[in-house]
């Protein structure tokens, strides 16, 4: 790679950091973020024991476990690893695009990711998704190197594969996709030996966690999830999320169809597989076991950017004004870019409403796992003591309501009871807890303090 193109890569990494970093604390810690923070404060033996009951491999939690020991307990610091992972994603993506389509494609693909509101949103979450996307892009780059005679590529692939499957269960989708591709696509068969060897070594390295993976996969597929099956339009909605706006999504789809029809290069095969296999595969799986497609498909979005860059370059050819033409959709993405997700979640409103209504009364949280978010926004230091967090909340008159069996257990008598309904139908579809509370505390006010999170004030007669 020429020196000037290395400088371009460096400038893109700086630009990505400049785009991601300023808004890292713009949204509240919400959804599964407080859970991650609580898990990170457990000691390692207990952390691994807890993961037997959660659909999360350990790598990201272990990294956060080390991170929280050296940084302040502030959401900006807690989200910084996700920001850095999202920035570093540009590096392997640029290398793939440069080697397959030149500097035009590399710059275009990188800008698509940098200007993506979807990537921006997940770079601001204390979750594993940007790490998973970075590792996926790196695995694609190492596979490219293996196919082109890269030295020690098999060892790099083994290391990246192992990190992938210990970061997210969908890492096996990435590995499976590469294994199939090197055996069915002639241009990639040069990488077959390296990919097979790395895959087998990764299987062996995964044995310590394999039983847990099997148990969690069986529980999920047999028990299902609380989500509903996606509508067919969700396929288009995913492209829309990756493109920022519907007009850009339509433009990119036309470019992909026309450009791919014209050129079927080696890089385009890999970019298509990286995009379409997860997109179509997870969509079909969701008809049996519904999944969070928006976040679970983040790792396929860089492939979409690379594929789009290759297709657009194929359509434009080497004409003089091709740079200007390729800049047009990037300008469109820049103008439709959202620096932060205003709908991310506002648990602080829930806590403020519940505390204002309760007085000296009791707060009941349903489902019980919302207690992590409640604790963080009530007093963030509570998450530093995960082993006694229930007791610390109980001292303040706050109780997670699992079901009718623990209702009123150990609670003080109170004239006012406030119930936080954070989608309680997931665990109590019959509304038995609300019905029981209504019998004892018949007077009620109800307000939606956050999206689909309600606060109820029950008063004794």
Secondary structure as UniProt FT lines:
FT   HELIX           3..21
FT   TURN            22..25
FT   TURN            31..32
FT   HELIX           33..40
FT   HELIX           44..50
FT   HELIX           51..53
FT   HELIX           59..67
FT   TURN            68..70
FT   HELIX           75..101
FT   HELIX           103..114
FT   HELIX           117..122
FT   TURN            123..124
FT   HELIX           129..147
FT   TURN            148..149
FT   TURN            151..152
FT   HELIX           153..165
FT   TURN            166..167
FT   TURN            169..170
FT   HELIX           171..184
FT   HELIX           186..191
FT   HELIX           192..205
FT   HELIX           207..223
FT   TURN            232..233
FT   HELIX           234..243
FT   HELIX           246..262
FT   HELIX           266..285
FT   TURN            286..288
FT   HELIX           293..296
FT   HELIX           298..316
FT   TURN            317..318
FT   TURN            320..321
FT   HELIX           322..335
FT   TURN            342..343
FT   HELIX           347..358
FT   TURN            359..360
FT   STRAND          362..366
FT   HELIX           368..370
FT   HELIX           371..378
FT   HELIX           380..384
FT   HELIX           386..388
FT   HELIX           389..395
FT   TURN            396..397
FT   STRAND          398..400
FT   HELIX           404..406
FT   TURN            407..410
FT   STRAND          416..421
FT   HELIX           424..426
FT   TURN            429..430
FT   HELIX           432..440
FT   STRAND          443..450
FT   TURN            451..452
FT   STRAND          453..459
//
